[in-house]
Amino acid sequence: MGDNVKVGDKVFGKAAGFSTKGALAEYALMDKDRVAVMLECWSFEEASCVSISFDTALAGVRKAQVKAGQNVLVYGASGGVGNYVMQILLAKGAKVTAVCSTRNVAYAKKLGCQQVIDYKTEDFTQLSQRFDVILGINGCQPMAVYQKLLRPDGIFVGVGNSKQASIALVKRIFSKQFTAVAGAFKSADGYLDYAKSLAERGQLTPLIDKVYSVCQVQGAVRYLVKCHAKGKVVIRADF
Ligand SMILES: NC(=O)c1ccc[n+]([C@@H]2O[C@H](COP(=O)([O-])OP(=O)(O)OC[C@H]3O[C@@H](n4cnc5c(N)ncnc54)[C@H](OP(=O)(O)O)[C@@H]3O)[C@@H](O)[C@H]2O)c1
């Protein structure tokens, strides 16, 4: 037990890393620097969404050193990582262009994205606009597409997808415009407190697609893998 939490606190955080075994269990072991007291206004389901994907999203935005007013494109914007990338960018005052499918366009617009491209009906690769920063989340596009859409001094960060991260890091050998963060064992400094501060200011809302009982784990994973989840899929520990 760390100084940051005491017995009886409602907590949230990340049960992943070298010394932990995951969270699909009645009891979970968590490193003390990866756990914090959750906000009173959050349900356990909401708090559970603000962990690995938020951490990864924050690491990506920090890597890109995004500043207020910059034009930032987010590809794969509506998923578990992408929705937090959008919310963090908007909180920083960036002008966000989100790329997602038709059913998620309204969500991205409501968040406050300046421009939303529906990849089902529009070809974002044909945009004439050039971006200061591109955050690629899902690894669905080749680096050449992102290269074309970057300003000469722009930066691409691959966020989350490990295959895409490898490709971006190889490309970095030839161009410093490319880099990546993957869902790493090392957490972004202070990410839990940062999430809470954004939420307290009304700049972060956990996005839950579906909640499953722990008895339905297989269905939850199947849905996550096959159905383009919007935000997070939650498994309730109702043993
Ligand atoms: N989620 C986490 O907690 C987490 C944490 C660390 C790392 N990662 C890794 O980070 C990456 C991103 O994860 P994620 O959970 O955000 O979601 P993801 O499953 O990789 O997909 C993100 C979004 O991309 C869109 N998409 C899917 N297929 C597409 C396609 N063919 N063309 C264009 N868009 C497509 C979907 O949105 P539409 O429905 O709008 O198409 C989907 O919601 C993954 O590689 C994951 O393993 C995830």
The ligand as a Tripos MOL2 file, in Angstrom:
@<TRIPOS>MOLECULE
LIG
   48    52     1     0     0
SMALL
NO_CHARGES

@<TRIPOS>ATOM
      1 N1         -7.0720    0.4400  -25.8300 N.am      1 LIG1
      2 C1         -6.0390    0.3530  -25.0030 C.2       1 LIG1
      3 O1         -6.1680    0.3540  -23.7610 O.2       1 LIG1
      4 C2         -4.6320    0.2920  -25.5680 C.ar      1 LIG1
      5 C3         -3.5640    0.5770  -24.7340 C.ar      1 LIG1
      6 C4         -2.2750    0.5320  -25.2520 C.ar      1 LIG1
      7 C5         -2.0980    0.2010  -26.5890 C.ar      1 LIG1
      8 N2         -3.1640   -0.1120  -27.3630 N.ar      1 LIG1
      9 C6         -2.9370   -0.4140  -28.7730 C.3       1 LIG1
     10 O2         -3.1490    0.8270  -29.4340 O.3       1 LIG1
     11 C7         -3.7930    0.6110  -30.6810 C.3       1 LIG1
     12 C8         -5.0890    1.3840  -30.6690 C.3       1 LIG1
     13 O3         -6.0320    0.7370  -29.8260 O.3       1 LIG1
     14 P1         -7.5180    1.2130  -29.6910 P.3       1 LIG1
     15 O4         -8.0760    0.4550  -28.5540 O.co2     1 LIG1
     16 O5         -7.5850    2.6930  -29.6490 O.co2     1 LIG1
     17 O6         -8.3060    0.7840  -30.9770 O.3       1 LIG1
     18 P2         -8.1220    0.0170  -32.3590 P.3       1 LIG1
     19 O7         -8.8990   -1.2300  -32.2580 O.co2     1 LIG1
     20 O8         -6.7310   -0.1220  -32.8100 O.co2     1 LIG1
     21 O9         -8.8540    0.9720  -33.3600 O.3       1 LIG1
     22 C9         -9.0370    2.3440  -33.2060 C.3       1 LIG1
     23 C10       -10.1040    2.7880  -34.1660 C.3       1 LIG1
     24 O10        -9.6300    2.6600  -35.5060 O.3       1 LIG1
     25 C11       -10.7510    2.5410  -36.3670 C.3       1 LIG1
     26 N3        -10.4870    1.5350  -37.3800 N.ar      1 LIG1
     27 C12       -10.4930    0.1880  -37.2420 C.ar      1 LIG1
     28 N4        -10.2150   -0.3990  -38.4210 N.ar      1 LIG1
     29 C13       -10.0180    0.6010  -39.3140 C.ar      1 LIG1
     30 C14        -9.6890    0.6530  -40.6840 C.ar      1 LIG1
     31 N5         -9.5100   -0.4710  -41.3930 N.pl3     1 LIG1
     32 N6         -9.5370    1.8660  -41.2690 N.ar      1 LIG1
     33 C15        -9.7080    2.9910  -40.5510 C.ar      1 LIG1
     34 N7        -10.0280    3.0190  -39.2500 N.ar      1 LIG1
     35 C16       -10.1860    1.8300  -38.6440 C.ar      1 LIG1
     36 C17       -11.9560    2.1620  -35.5050 C.3       1 LIG1
     37 O11       -12.8430    3.2490  -35.4720 O.3       1 LIG1
     38 P3        -14.1410    3.3010  -36.4300 P.3       1 LIG1
     39 O12       -15.1680    2.4330  -35.7890 O.co2     1 LIG1
     40 O13       -14.5120    4.7400  -36.4400 O.co2     1 LIG1
     41 O14       -13.7160    2.7260  -37.7360 O.co2     1 LIG1
     42 C18       -11.3630    1.9530  -34.1400 C.3       1 LIG1
     43 O15       -12.1820    2.3720  -33.0890 O.3       1 LIG1
     44 C19        -3.9720   -0.9070  -30.8100 C.3       1 LIG1
     45 O16        -2.9210   -1.4330  -31.5570 O.3       1 LIG1
     46 C20        -3.9030   -1.4020  -29.3710 C.3       1 LIG1
     47 O17        -3.4120   -2.7250  -29.2910 O.3       1 LIG1
     48 C21        -4.4230   -0.0340  -26.8910 C.ar      1 LIG1
@<TRIPOS>BOND
     1     1     2 1
     2     2     3 2
     3     2     4 1
     4     4     5 ar
     5     4    48 ar
     6     5     6 ar
     7     6     7 ar
     8     7     8 ar
     9     8     9 1
    10     8    48 ar
    11     9    10 1
    12     9    46 1
    13    10    11 1
    14    11    12 1
    15    11    44 1
    16    12    13 1
    17    13    14 1
    18    14    15 2
    19    14    16 1
    20    14    17 1
    21    17    18 1
    22    18    19 2
    23    18    20 1
    24    18    21 1
    25    21    22 1
    26    22    23 1
    27    23    24 1
    28    23    42 1
    29    24    25 1
    30    25    26 1
    31    25    36 1
    32    26    27 ar
    33    26    35 ar
    34    27    28 ar
    35    28    29 ar
    36    29    30 ar
    37    29    35 ar
    38    30    31 1
    39    30    32 ar
    40    32    33 ar
    41    33    34 ar
    42    34    35 ar
    43    36    37 1
    44    36    42 1
    45    37    38 1
    46    38    39 2
    47    38    40 1
    48    38    41 1
    49    42    43 1
    50    44    45 1
    51    44    46 1
    52    46    47 1
@<TRIPOS>SUBSTRUCTURE
     1 LIG1         1 GROUP 0 **** ****
